[in-house]
Amino acid sequence: MLRLRPLGEADRIVILFSRERGKIDAVARGARRPRSKFGGRLDFFTRVNVMLHAGKSLDTITSADTVRAIWEQLVDPDAFAAASYVAEVVDALCEPDMAVPELYEALCDFQIALAQTSDITTLLAVMDLKMLAALGFSPELDACARCGAVLGRRPLSGGRAWLSPQAGGLLCKACVRSVREGSAGSSVDLLSTSAADFARLRELRDAPLRSSVGGDWKTASVARGAVLHRITRAFVEHQMGRRSKVHAAAVTRSRPKAHTT
């Protein structure tokens, strides 16, 4: 389940994402009553089997059985924020009744990995890449996204890699210069990262999402994961056409409050 919101005095609107139909808006009648037949089964980021009755505007959930829940992990603020961010992205980028089986599998793997890893920022970077790939927005990381020049695994100019969400991925040195000259003083969406972090980004693109809970990921720096997620999130937010509300709220909460005397 991606999102829940109240409807009337006792009902609840539930945003689901299924393997067969993609995103579904449905209503759970009486779900907010103390003795509801749904109990706690309709909860955020819980995987459930549901029976639906087709309605004129909304399907109605007639039964629900929990398949997998991670309530204990979502008590952690960072894990809850991560799940909320992924749910926000899927809700924003997916049209109703558009099946995306690869995205459904990625969500299932993410739910498992989130319950087992402490490197949440790197996990989010991988999930960003999986979501973009499943929806056909995968960033170009092997050649210049602007002119098509293939860079392979050669060292990048000055030990840095430049990427542009607007262009769709990696930019070569000539295209970086062209973008800067053509901006005429206006802001450009260029992202700079070290050659090492760029190489890691390429590795994460092809890594199975569940491998984030083992192997060399255990030694990955959380700070490094944050750098990678900053890059991948920029590509996601470009497709969304706005900043992530979840991320913006997290940044606001992390800022120290000013005190007056």
Secondary structure, DSSP 8 states (H G I E B T S, - for coil): --EEEEETTTEEEEEEEETTTEEEEEEETTTTSTT-TTTT-S-TT-EEEEEEE--SSSEEEEEEEEEE--HHHHTSHHHHHHHHHHHHHHHHH--BT---HHHHHHHHHHHHHHTT-S-HHHHHHHHHHHHHHHTT---B-SB-TTT--B-TTS--GGGEEEEETTTTEEE-HHHHHHHHHHHTTS----EEEEHHHHHHHHHHHHS-GGGGGSGGGGG--HHHHHHHHHHHHHHHHHHHTS--HHHHHHHHHHS------
